[in-house]
Amino acid sequence: METEYIEDDGLETPEVGSWAEEKYRIVGLYDSLFSTGMKRKWDCRVYIDLYSAAGHARIKGTKKIIAGSPLIALGVPNPFDKYILCEKKPKLMKALQQRVSRNFPAANVSYVLGDCNEKAQDILAQVPPHSKGNTVLSFCFVDPFNIGIEFETIRLLASKIMDFVIVLAVGMDATRNEVQYSRPNNTQIDKFLGDTAWRISWKEAQTSKAPFRHFLAQKYASQMAGLGYVKISMEKMKEVKSDDKNLPLYHLAFFSKSAIGYKFWEKVLKYSEPQQSLSF
């Protein structure tokens, strides 16, 4: 699945690292499998993006422009029935709305302006109510630039029937700031994991010389299991590294309460290389 590049439309276009191409390729594959595979099983399929940005992104150091996660999800062969797009920055939200209106005028899209950690209830309010006559399944993509996504936000959203793909920025953020985040008065990881006692577990993990990023990724999976999601090992996550120095950046982690979702995810990981193709 090769990346398709887009012409500059003159609207706000933030820069991203070159590794974003791999991330969007993987998520795009899952979007397609999910939306198609669940079409006849659920009455309403909802796509939620907590960090929507502007819909287009420019690869840093190049003139290449790629579609961001919201436009990728809108362009799947069997579109979702409802889209909920959250973005904190007004300039990016404005560009996103213009692009969606231009390219997907018939789509059912709700926009939530603000920090997703503060707007979780507003996002939930946009999800159609689930009933016997209208079964609703949601897929939420969480793509922060750091570990700023609070676990309480995920916990609230998980009160609905919802699968997640979460970018765990445990390499690009947590590892680089381990000393700062480990200080007793720093609450960044407390909020990220939804656990104020994580330092005790980390001290135990250090005896086996586990990398900090691996500890955090596995701990996050344990926290999701506490919400009723299938507990996964790190082998089921996709680690993405930088192109230049091959440094670990983040883990793409999938979470579902259903075994079917993991079958989709395994297919995605298998066919996520650029030269591979997956028909729908």
N, C-alpha and C positions, 0 to 999 in steps of 0.2 A: 504494500500500500504506500505509494509515493506521495509526498507532500505536494499539494497544489498551491502555487504562489498566486497572489492577488495584486491587481494594480492599485496604486495609491489613489484613494478617493478624496484626499485632502482633509479628512476628519481626524480627530485625535487618535493617535496610534502609539501606544506605549511600547518600549523596547523590552525584549525578553532574551534570555540566553539561547544559544543554538540547541541546547538539549530540550527546549520546549517542543520541538518538532516531534521527538520521540514520545513525550508525554501526551501530546494531543493525538498522535497516531493511535496510541493505546486506548485512550479514553473514547476516541471516535469509533473504534472497533466495538468497544463495549456498548456504547450508545446504540449502535445498529443492531447488535445481537439482542439487547434488552428490549428495544422498542418493537422489533419484529417478533421475537420469541414470545413476548407477553401480550401481543395484540389480541389474540383470540381467547386468552385466559383471564384477562381483566377488562372491565368496562372502561376504566380511565387510567391512563399511564401519564404520570407527572414527572417532568424533568425540573430539578432544582439546582441552581448554580449559586453558591454563596459568595464567590469572588469573580463576578462576571467580566470585569474590566470593560474594554471598549468594543469587543467583538472582532477586532483586527489587532495584530501585533507585528512589530518589526523585529527581525532577528538582529541582535546587536552587532554592529560592525559591518552590516550589509544593507542592501536595499530590498532584501526579500521580505515580503509581507505575507503572513499566514492568517488563516481564520482562527479565532479564539474558540474556546470551549462552547459558548452559547450558540454561535453560528454553526459550529460543527453539529451540535445536537439538533438544531432546527433543520439541518439539511439531510438528515438520515432518510433512507428509502421509505420507511414507515414512521412518519413524524409522531411525536408524543401528542397526547390530547391537550395537555396544558403545560406551559412553561412558566417558571417562577425565577426571575433573575434579580439577584441582589448585588449592588455595587455601592461602595462607600463614597467614591469621588464623583461629584456632580459632573465634571467635564467628561469623564469616561462614560458615565451613565447616559449623558446626552448623545454622545457619538454612538453608543450601543443602540439606543432607541431609534436613531435615524437609520442605522444599518439594518436593523430588524424590520422596520417599517418598509424600507426600500426593497429588501430581498425576500421577506416572508410576510407580506401584508395580510394574509389570511390566518396566520398563526394566532392561537389563543395565548397571549403573553401578559403576565403581571410583573410589574417592576417594583422593587423595594429599594429605596435609596437610603443608605446608611450602613453602619457596621453590623455585620451579621450577628455578632455576639450581643448586640443591643436590640436587634430587630427580629430575633428568633420567633417571638410570638406573632409578629406581623407576617412572617413567612408562613408559619403554620396556618394562619387564618386564611391564606390563599389556597391551601390544599383542599380540594372538594371533600365533603364528608363521605366516609365509607359506609356503605349499607349493603344489604342483600341485593337490592336492585341496582346499585351502582358501586361495584367493587373498585377500590382505588389502590394502586401500587405506585410508589414514588421511587425515583432514583436521584440521589443527591451527590453532586460533584463538589468537592471541597479542595480548593487550590490556593492556599495562602502563600505569601512569600517567606513566611517564617512560622514559628510554632505559636502564632497568635490566636489560632482557633481554640476556643475554650471548650472543654469537654462538656460543660453544662449545656452549651448550645447543641451539641450532638445529642445529648441525652433528651433534650426537649423535642428535637426533630424526630428522634427514634420512638416517640410516643405514637407516631403514625406507622403504617406498614411501609418501611423504607429501606432500600439498599444504599450503600455508600461506596464511593471511591474517594479516598482521602490521601492527599499529598502530605506525608509526614516529613517535614523539613528538618529531620534529625541530624542530617549531615551538614547542610549549608547554614543552619542556624544554631541548633543545640550543641553540636560538637565544637563549633568555633567559640561559643560562649559558655562552655561547661563550667569554668571557674566562677563566672558571674552568676549563672543560674543556680549553682550549688550552694550559694551562700544562704544561711538560715533565713534571712529577711527578704529573699527574692522569691516571689510567688509565681513567676512565669511558668515553670513546669508544673507547679501545683495546679494551676488553672488548665494547662494543656492536658494533663493526665486525669484531672478530677480527683487527685489524691495528694494529701498533704504529708503522707508518710513515705513517699517514694524514696527518700534519701536512705532509709533503712534498707530497703531492697537493693538499692544501688551499691551500698557498702558491701552487702553480701555478694553481689554480682562481681565486684572488683576482684574478689579472691580467685575467680576463674579467668581473670583478665579479659572480660567481655568488653568490647568497645562500647562507649557511651551511647552511640547511635543505635546499636543493636539492642541494648538494654531498653531504651526508650520505645523502640518499635515494638518489641515483644510485650513490654508493659502496657502499651496502648491496646494491643490485641487482647490482653487479659481484661482490661477495663471494658472493652466492647463486649467481651464474653459475659461480663457482669450485667449487660443490658439485654442479654438473651441472644446475642449474635454468635454464630459458630466460631469457636476459638481457632485461630490459624497460627501457623508457625511462620517465621520470616521467609522460609523457602517459597511461600505462597505470595510473597510480596515482590514487586519489581523494583530493584535498586537502580536508580538513574545516576550516572556520573557525568562530570564535566568533560567536554571534548578535548580541552587543551592539556590539562594535567591529570585527567582521569581520577579526579577527587570525588568521593561519594557526596551527593547532594541531598537526595531524599529517597524515600520509599513510597511507591504507589501501593496503597493497601486497599483491598476490597473486603467489604463486610456485608453479610447477608444472614438472615435467619433461615434461609432455604438452601438446600443442596443444589437446586437448579442454577442459582446464581453463580455458584462456584464452578459449575460445568462451563458456563459462558466465559468466566474469567480465565479458566485454564486454556480455552480455545484462543482467547485474546492474547495471552502470553506466548502461546505457540506460534501465532501468526502475526506477531507485532513487528517482526523485522521488515524493513522497507521492501525487500525483494519478494516477500510472501504476500499472497492475496487470499482473501476469504470471501467467498460468495455468500449472498444472503437469500 
